[in-house]
Amino acid sequence: MTNRDEDRDDPSWSVLPPTARELLAAIEWDALQHAYGSAEDTPPYLCQLLDEDPEVQAEALGMLEMSVLHQGSLYSSTPPAALFVAAILPHPQTLAEHESFFPWDDRNRPLRAALLDWLGQIADSASYGEDPGSEDKYGDGI
């Protein structure tokens, strides 16, 4: 799925908050990469995060974990996917509780908690190798 007009007619787009819908439309997903190649298959999984079925939500998040943030690796599709996730966090559908898609994770929790955890994993990956005790690199006291 790219940012073509016919993609915006997909019924799953209608439940998206305006910011998330605009982001999906603005990104050339087929020009981005994830762990398995082209990220053109990413928008449907992002939309499924707001599906009414908690199992569909869990599978969508599992697919994002396996492709957009595979084993902690970041890809060109990771930043826009993370922005989309941040845009849908306030949506009431993220309060749906579900089991993890992965058999080794037996937690039952709201999708919102799982999405925040996923964003935290991205932050951890992005800061990997940085020394938290290093000197102020930017001279701004932070």
ABEGO torsion letter per residue (X at the ends): XBABAAAAABAAAAABBAAAAAAAAABBAAABBBAAEBAAAAAAAAAAAABABAAAAAAAAAAAAAAABBGGBBBAAAAAAAAAAAAAAABAAAABBBBBABAABABBBBAAAAAAAAAAAAAAAAABGBBAABBBAAGAGX
